[in-house]
């Protein structure tokens, strides 16, 4: 007999599988077309979406979704290899100078560490998470 916890897990798995079968739908995260293109390009920049999710701490979602684009403007691209060339201190400095987050120092560090985690644990591909 399945307990209620197992029943919930099975329902969630079934719902997730149904969602994966649906065709891809372009999402407007922001009012910035270029930022939205970056976040929707999961084939080439899945890390943009994941890094934005990491940034979701006590600021409006619209601002969170703009952070990867703000970084991409600063470094003239958003390839994972470009992000890996930026050390922690420089990433924090970018966050502070561009005022990307309410907590620029800690979130600059988190962005840096998350980039390294994607590199070290997921072969530079956040879709492997």
C-alpha positions as CSV (number, residue, x, y, z in Angstrom):
1,X,0.0,0.0,0.0
2,X,1.3,3.4,-0.9
3,X,1.5,6.0,1.9
4,X,0.5,9.6,1.3
5,X,4.1,10.8,1.0
6,X,4.8,8.3,-1.8
7,X,1.5,9.3,-3.5
8,X,2.5,13.0,-3.5
9,X,5.9,12.1,-4.9
10,X,4.4,10.0,-7.7
11,X,1.9,12.8,-8.5
12,X,4.8,15.3,-8.7
13,X,6.9,13.0,-10.9
14,X,3.9,12.4,-13.2
15,X,3.2,16.2,-13.5
16,X,6.9,16.9,-14.2
17,X,7.0,14.2,-16.9
18,X,3.8,15.8,-18.5
19,X,5.5,19.2,-18.5
20,X,8.7,17.8,-20.2
21,X,6.5,16.4,-23.0
22,X,5.1,19.9,-23.9
23,X,6.7,22.0,-26.6
24,X,9.1,24.7,-25.5
25,X,7.5,28.1,-24.9
26,X,9.5,31.3,-25.0
27,X,9.2,33.1,-21.6
28,X,9.3,36.9,-21.1
29,X,11.1,37.2,-17.8
30,X,11.9,40.9,-18.1
31,X,10.9,43.8,-20.3
32,X,14.4,43.6,-21.9
33,X,14.3,41.6,-25.1
34,X,18.1,40.9,-25.0
35,X,18.0,39.7,-21.4
36,X,15.0,37.4,-22.2
37,X,16.8,36.0,-25.2
38,X,19.8,35.1,-23.0
39,X,17.6,33.4,-20.4
40,X,15.6,31.5,-23.0
41,X,18.7,30.2,-24.8
42,X,18.9,27.0,-22.7
43,X,20.9,25.2,-25.4
44,X,23.9,27.6,-25.3
45,X,23.4,29.4,-21.9
46,X,21.6,27.1,-19.5
47,X,23.8,28.6,-16.8
48,X,22.1,32.0,-17.3
49,X,18.8,30.6,-16.0
50,X,20.5,28.7,-13.1
51,X,22.6,31.6,-12.1
52,X,19.6,33.9,-12.0
53,X,17.8,31.4,-9.8
54,X,20.8,31.5,-7.4
55,X,20.4,35.3,-7.3
56,X,16.8,35.1,-6.1
57,X,17.3,36.5,-2.6
58,X,15.2,39.4,-1.2
59,X,14.9,41.4,-4.4
60,X,12.1,41.5,-7.1
61,X,12.1,38.7,-9.6
62,X,12.4,41.2,-12.5
63,X,15.7,42.4,-11.1
64,X,16.9,38.9,-10.5
65,X,16.4,37.9,-14.1
66,X,18.4,40.9,-15.3
67,X,21.6,40.0,-13.4
68,X,23.0,37.5,-16.0
69,X,22.4,40.0,-18.7
70,X,24.1,42.8,-16.7
71,X,27.1,40.5,-16.3
72,X,27.0,39.7,-20.0
73,X,27.1,43.4,-20.9
74,X,30.1,43.9,-18.6
75,X,32.2,41.0,-20.0
76,X,30.9,41.2,-23.6
77,X,29.3,37.8,-23.7
78,X,28.1,35.0,-21.4
79,X,30.0,31.9,-22.3
80,X,30.9,29.8,-19.3
81,X,34.6,30.1,-20.3
82,X,34.3,33.9,-20.0
83,X,32.7,33.7,-16.6
84,X,35.5,31.3,-15.4
85,X,38.2,33.9,-16.2
86,X,36.7,36.3,-13.6
87,X,38.0,35.9,-10.1
88,X,35.9,36.2,-7.1
89,X,37.1,39.7,-6.2
90,X,36.4,41.0,-9.7
91,X,32.9,39.5,-9.7
92,X,32.1,41.2,-6.4
93,X,33.4,44.4,-7.9
94,X,31.2,44.1,-10.9
95,X,28.2,43.5,-8.7
96,X,29.0,46.5,-6.6
97,X,29.8,48.9,-9.5
98,X,26.6,47.9,-11.4
99,X,24.5,47.6,-8.2
100,X,23.1,44.3,-9.5
101,X,21.7,43.1,-6.2
102,X,20.6,44.3,-2.8
103,X,23.5,42.3,-1.3
104,X,26.1,42.9,-3.9
105,X,29.1,41.4,-1.9
106,X,27.6,38.1,-0.9
107,X,25.6,37.6,-4.1
108,X,28.7,38.5,-6.2
109,X,30.5,35.7,-4.3
110,X,27.5,33.3,-4.7
111,X,27.5,34.0,-8.5
112,X,31.2,33.3,-8.7
113,X,30.9,30.1,-6.6
114,X,27.8,28.9,-8.6
115,X,29.8,29.4,-11.8
116,X,32.6,27.2,-10.4
117,X,30.1,24.6,-9.3
118,X,28.6,24.4,-12.8
119,X,32.2,24.0,-14.2
120,X,33.5,21.5,-11.6
121,X,30.4,19.3,-11.1
122,X,28.4,19.6,-14.3
123,X,31.0,19.8,-17.1
124,X,30.3,23.5,-17.8
125,X,26.7,22.6,-18.6
126,X,24.0,23.7,-16.2
127,X,21.5,21.5,-18.0
128,X,23.3,18.5,-16.4
129,X,22.1,19.5,-13.0
